[in-house]
Amino acid sequence: MNKALEVLKERGFFAQCTDEQGLSDLMDKGPVAFYVGCDPTGPSLHIGHMVPFFALRHLRKFGHIGIALIGGGTARIGDPSGKTEMRKMISYEQIDQNVETIKAQLDKFIGFDGKTAFSANNKDWLADLNYIDFLRDIGSCFSVNKMLSYEAYKQRLERGLSFIEFNYQLLQSYDFLRLHEKHNVQLQIGGDDQWGNITAGVDLIRRKLGGTEELNAQHNVFGLTFPLITRSDGKKMGKTEKGAIFLDEKLTSVYDFFQYWRNVADPDVEKFFKLFTFLEIDEIKSICAGDINAAKERLAYEVTKEIHGKEKADSALAGAKAAFSGEGDKTQMPTVEVSKAELDAGLGVLALFVKAGLCASNGDARRLIQGNGASLNGEALSDPTLKVTAANLDKDGELVLRAGKKKFCRVVFK
């Protein structure tokens, strides 16, 4: 098998392929142009979106040419795959803003050089389509019966599938056709929930451009999907009680991003190392064979470095060490500022935990303290009526609050 495909399989990026041997043979002959798409339906990608883009970097390393297709056109409809209900419609202006933000996030991660990796926007060919011409030229190639046989549509039919969403597969297939014609793209990759859309694109290209043995060989294209990533508890990877783990620091702080990986379940550590880092397999196995907490810390550092850069990963690691072991640099912990006047007046400990964002209300803070889940500068709290004063500050004139085992906050007074 082609070495690039071997690496994808070894690291967990392989669920289904339209023609595994054919794709392997094609990759053995030289660079293959491929693409992966994402729709800008929100202001930021989350970590679940990134699986195909990690695969893109692996394939690029072997000389293949990757295109990140940002769906400024398809986002106007919304992909029904994996969704229990229709997406909320957002304005075209918001979609365009999201495109620019996501393009910048991907450029930071991939590094678009215009030769071995670049971005495209399907708005360029979808926004001004003539509907009648599109139906005659493209819609005539699709069987409604076959479309309804795909799992994504079958699931939604039980709950309700809008006609606008039903068109999505045609548009994604048309993307593959346009990229094949313009950039000689011969492979589409994506999550396994995209299998129906991807194979529909393969079929469309064969119908439109094939016909003879020579044309079929010239326009032979492939689809490859990855398993949908779940945690060992069966829940969707990248989700917390607060929601998705976003790449945008305003939505998920670098410290919280780091802590997500630091706190993954033991059985998930090696799998996530393979998917979300570029360490060699032998090194991953060696790390995972040692202390599991050290392995989780290394995982958190490596993933944070890939997404946010080395400097921010170093800061997050220093903040985590300060919070959990008293080492490191506590200035890198999540920090809030409180007025010194409030401290001088005697600051209620319940209000302090709310100000620090560790509790949603005074009632939550009271229950936390009464349940022995709170501490102040390493000392367990038991009195919810405590007034915090200057006498409680550490040698730096600050406080470190803890809620439960994993949530910390540094409080400074000015």
C-alpha positions in Angstrom: 0.0 0.0 0.0 1.1 3.6 -0.6 3.1 5.0 2.3 0.8 8.0 2.8 -2.2 5.8 3.1 -0.4 3.5 5.5 0.3 6.4 7.7 -3.3 7.5 7.7 -4.5 4.0 8.6 -1.9 3.6 11.3 -3.0 6.9 12.9 -6.7 6.3 12.7 -7.6 8.4 9.7 -9.3 5.6 7.7 -13.0 4.5 7.7 -14.1 3.9 4.1 -12.5 4.4 0.6 -14.2 4.2 -2.8 -11.3 2.2 -4.2 -8.4 1.7 -1.9 -6.1 -0.1 -4.3 -6.8 2.3 -7.1 -6.1 5.3 -4.8 -2.9 3.6 -3.6 -1.7 3.0 -7.2 -2.5 6.6 -8.1 -0.6 8.0 -5.2 2.4 5.8 -6.0 2.6 7.6 -9.4 3.1 11.1 -8.0 1.4 14.0 -6.3 -2.4 13.8 -6.0 -4.5 17.0 -5.6 -7.2 16.5 -2.9 -9.6 18.6 -0.9 -11.5 18.7 2.3 -14.4 21.1 2.9 -15.9 22.9 5.9 -18.8 25.2 6.1 -18.5 28.6 7.9 -21.7 28.3 9.8 -20.1 29.7 12.9 -17.4 32.3 13.8 -14.8 29.7 14.6 -13.8 26.1 13.9 -13.9 23.8 16.8 -11.4 20.9 17.4 -13.8 18.3 15.9 -13.5 20.2 12.6 -9.8 19.8 12.6 -9.5 16.0 12.1 -9.4 16.2 8.2 -7.0 19.1 8.3 -4.5 17.0 10.4 -4.9 14.4 7.7 -4.3 17.1 5.1 -0.9 17.9 6.7 0.1 14.2 6.7 -0.8 13.9 3.0 1.0 17.1 2.2 4.1 15.8 3.9 4.2 13.0 1.3 4.0 15.5 -1.5 0.3 15.6 -2.2 -1.5 18.9 -2.8 -4.2 19.9 -0.3 -7.1 22.3 -0.9 -9.2 23.6 2.1 -12.6 24.4 0.6 -14.4 26.9 2.8 -18.1 26.7 1.9 -19.2 30.3 1.6 -21.8 29.0 -0.8 -23.0 25.8 0.8 -23.2 27.5 4.2 -26.1 29.4 2.8 -28.1 26.1 2.9 -26.5 23.9 5.6 -25.5 20.3 5.5 -28.1 18.0 7.0 -25.5 15.2 7.7 -25.2 14.4 11.4 -27.8 17.1 12.3 -31.1 16.3 14.0 -32.7 19.5 12.8 -32.2 22.2 10.2 -29.5 24.7 10.9 -30.4 28.2 11.8 -30.1 30.5 8.7 -27.5 33.2 9.0 -27.0 36.3 6.9 -24.8 36.3 3.8 -22.7 39.0 5.4 -22.1 36.9 8.5 -21.1 33.9 6.4 -18.6 36.1 4.5 -17.1 37.3 7.8 -16.9 33.7 9.1 -15.1 32.7 5.8 -12.4 35.2 6.5 -12.0 34.2 10.1 -11.9 30.5 9.4 -9.5 31.0 6.4 -7.1 32.7 8.8 -7.4 29.9 11.4 -6.6 27.3 8.7 -3.8 29.3 7.2 -2.2 29.5 10.7 -2.5 25.7 11.0 -1.8 24.6 7.4 0.3 27.5 5.9 -1.2 28.2 2.5 1.6 28.6 0.1 -0.5 28.6 -3.1 1.4 25.5 -4.4 1.2 22.6 -2.1 -1.7 23.9 0.0 -4.3 26.6 -0.7 -7.8 27.6 0.2 -10.9 28.0 -2.1 -14.4 29.3 -1.5 -17.3 27.6 -3.3 -19.2 30.9 -3.2 -17.2 31.7 -6.3 -19.1 29.2 -8.4 -22.3 28.6 -6.4 -23.5 32.1 -5.5 -24.6 33.0 -9.1 -25.8 29.6 -10.4 -28.8 29.6 -12.7 -31.2 27.3 -11.0 -32.9 26.0 -14.1 -29.6 25.3 -15.9 -28.2 23.7 -12.7 -31.2 21.3 -12.5 -30.9 20.4 -16.2 -27.2 19.9 -16.1 -26.5 18.5 -12.6 -29.9 17.5 -11.0 -30.6 15.2 -13.9 -27.6 13.0 -12.8 -29.1 12.3 -9.4 -31.6 9.6 -8.4 -33.9 10.6 -5.6 -34.3 7.0 -4.6 -30.5 6.6 -4.2 -30.2 9.9 -2.2 -32.9 8.7 0.2 -31.0 5.5 0.8 -28.1 7.4 2.4 -28.1 7.3 6.2 -27.9 11.0 6.7 -31.2 11.5 4.8 -32.9 8.5 6.2 -32.3 9.8 9.8 -33.6 13.3 8.9 -36.7 12.0 7.1 -37.9 10.7 10.4 -37.7 14.1 12.0 -38.2 16.3 9.0 -35.9 17.2 6.1 -36.4 20.6 4.3 -36.2 20.8 0.6 -33.4 23.3 0.8 -31.2 20.8 2.7 -32.1 18.1 0.3 -30.2 20.1 -2.4 -27.0 20.0 -0.3 -25.7 16.8 -1.8 -26.0 18.2 -5.3 -24.0 21.2 -4.4 -21.2 19.3 -2.6 -21.0 16.9 -5.6 -20.8 19.9 -7.9 -17.9 21.3 -5.8 -15.9 18.1 -6.5 -16.7 18.4 -10.2 -15.6 22.0 -10.3 -12.4 21.4 -8.4 -11.6 18.4 -10.5 -12.0 20.4 -13.7 -10.1 23.5 -12.4 -7.3 21.9 -10.3 -7.4 18.2 -11.3 -8.5 17.3 -7.8 -8.8 13.5 -7.7 -9.6 12.8 -4.1 -12.1 14.2 -1.5 -11.5 13.4 2.2 -13.8 14.0 5.2 -15.6 12.5 8.1 -17.5 9.3 7.7 -20.8 11.2 7.9 -19.8 12.7 4.5 -19.7 9.3 2.8 -22.9 9.7 0.9 -22.0 13.2 -0.3 -18.5 12.2 -1.3 -19.6 9.1 -3.2 -22.3 11.2 -5.0 -19.5 13.5 -6.2 -17.5 10.6 -7.5 -20.5 9.4 -9.4 -21.3 12.8 -10.8 -17.8 13.2 -12.2 -18.0 9.8 -13.9 -21.4 10.6 -15.3 -20.4 14.1 -16.6 -16.8 13.4 -17.8 -16.6 9.7 -18.3 -18.2 7.4 -20.9 -15.3 5.7 -22.6 -12.5 3.6 -21.2 -10.0 6.4 -21.9 -12.2 9.1 -20.3 -13.0 6.9 -17.3 -9.3 6.5 -16.7 -8.6 10.2 -17.2 -11.4 11.3 -14.8 -11.0 8.5 -12.2 -11.6 10.1 -8.8 -11.8 8.8 -5.2 -13.3 9.4 -1.8 -11.8 8.6 1.6 -13.5 9.1 5.0 -12.3 9.0 8.6 -14.1 7.6 11.6 -16.2 10.1 13.5 -14.1 10.7 16.6 -15.8 9.9 19.9 -14.4 9.6 23.4 -14.1 6.3 25.3 -17.4 7.2 27.0 -19.1 7.3 23.6 -19.7 11.0 23.7 -18.7 13.3 20.9 -15.1 14.3 21.0 -14.3 18.0 21.6 -17.5 18.7 23.7 -17.6 19.8 27.3 -20.3 20.9 29.7 -19.6 24.4 28.4 -19.9 23.4 24.8 -17.4 22.9 22.0 -13.7 23.4 22.2 -13.1 26.3 19.8 -9.9 27.5 18.1 -10.9 31.1 18.8 -9.3 32.2 22.1 -12.2 34.5 22.8 -14.5 31.5 22.8 -12.2 28.9 24.4 -9.2 30.3 26.3 -5.8 28.7 25.6 -5.7 27.6 29.2 -9.1 25.9 28.9 -8.0 24.4 25.6 -4.9 23.0 27.2 -6.9 21.6 30.2 -9.4 19.8 27.9 -6.6 17.6 26.6 -5.0 17.3 30.1 -8.2 15.9 31.4 -9.1 13.3 28.7 -9.9 9.8 29.8 -6.9 7.4 30.1 -8.1 5.1 27.2 -8.3 8.1 24.8 -4.7 9.3 25.3 -2.9 7.2 22.7 -5.7 7.6 20.1 -5.7 11.4 20.5 -1.9 11.5 20.2 -2.1 9.8 16.8 -4.9 12.0 15.5 -4.0 15.4 16.9 -0.2 15.5 17.0 2.6 14.8 14.6 4.8 12.8 16.9 6.1 9.5 15.5 4.2 6.4 16.5 7.1 4.9 18.3 7.5 8.0 20.4 3.7 8.1 21.1 3.8 4.5 22.3 6.8 5.2 24.5 5.1 8.2 26.1 1.9 6.3 26.7 3.8 3.4 28.3 5.0 5.7 31.1 3.1 7.7 33.7 -0.4 8.5 32.3 -0.6 11.9 33.9 2.7 12.9 32.3 1.4 11.5 29.0 -1.7 13.7 29.3 0.3 16.7 30.0 2.5 16.1 26.9 -0.7 15.5 24.8 -2.1 18.8 26.0 1.1 20.6 25.2 1.5 19.1 21.8 -2.0 19.8 20.6 -2.0 23.3 22.1 1.3 24.0 20.3 -0.1 22.9 16.9 -3.3 25.0 17.3 -2.0 28.1 19.2 1.8 28.0 18.8 4.7 27.2 21.0 4.7 30.4 23.0 1.1 30.0 24.1 1.5 26.3 24.8 4.4 27.1 27.0 2.3 29.7 28.9 -0.6 27.2 29.3 1.8 24.6 30.6 3.3 27.0 33.1 -0.1 28.0 34.3 -1.2 24.4 34.7 1.9 23.6 36.7 1.3 26.5 39.0 -2.3 25.5 39.6 -1.8 21.8 40.2 1.7 21.5 41.6 2.7 24.9 42.9 5.4 25.0 40.3 5.5 26.9 37.1 4.2 30.5 36.6 0.9 31.4 38.2 0.7 34.6 36.1 -0.2 32.2 33.2 -3.3 30.9 35.1 -6.8 32.2 34.3 -6.8 35.6 36.1 -9.4 38.1 37.2 -8.9 41.5 38.6 -10.9 42.8 41.7 -10.8 46.2 43.2 -8.7 46.6 46.3 -11.5 48.7 47.8 -13.7 45.6 47.8 -11.0 43.6 49.6 -10.5 46.4 52.2 -14.2 46.4 52.9 -14.3 42.6 53.4 -15.1 40.6 50.3 -17.6 37.8 50.8 -16.1 34.5 49.7 -19.3 33.5 47.8 -19.2 36.7 45.7 -15.5 36.1 45.1 -16.0 32.7 43.6 -18.7 34.2 41.3 -16.4 37.1 40.3 -13.7 34.6 39.4 -16.1 32.7 37.1 -15.8 29.5 39.1 -19.5 29.5 40.2 -22.6 30.8 38.5 -24.2 32.2 41.6 -23.8 32.6 45.3 -25.9 29.5 45.8 -23.6 27.5 43.6 -20.6 28.8 45.6 -22.2 27.9 48.9 -22.9 24.4 47.8 -19.3 24.0 46.5 -17.9 25.1 49.9 -20.3 23.0 51.9 -19.4 20.0 49.8 -15.7 20.5 50.6 -14.9 21.3 46.9 -13.4 24.8 47.3 -10.0 26.1 48.5 -8.2 29.4 48.9 -4.4 29.5 48.4 -4.3 25.7 48.9 -6.4 25.8 52.1 -9.8 24.0 52.1 -12.7 26.3 52.7 -15.5 25.3 55.1 -17.2 28.6 56.0 -19.5 30.1 53.3 -19.8 33.3 55.4 -16.1 34.0 55.3 -15.0 37.6 54.6 -11.8 37.6 52.6 -9.4 40.4 53.6 -5.7 41.3 53.1 -4.8 38.7 55.7 -5.8 36.0 53.3 -3.5 37.1 50.5 -0.3 35.2 49.6 3.2 36.6 49.6 2.5 38.2 46.2 -0.7 39.9 47.4 -2.9 37.6 45.4 -5.3 34.7 45.8 -5.5 31.3 44.0 -9.0 29.9 44.1 -9.9 26.3 43.3 -13.3 24.8 42.5 -13.4 21.0 42.4 -10.3 19.2 41.2 -9.7 20.9 37.8 -10.9 24.6 37.9 -8.6 27.3 39.2 -8.4 31.0 39.1 -5.9 33.6 40.1 -7.3 36.8 41.7 -5.3 40.0 41.7 -6.3 43.2 43.4 -5.8 46.8 42.1 
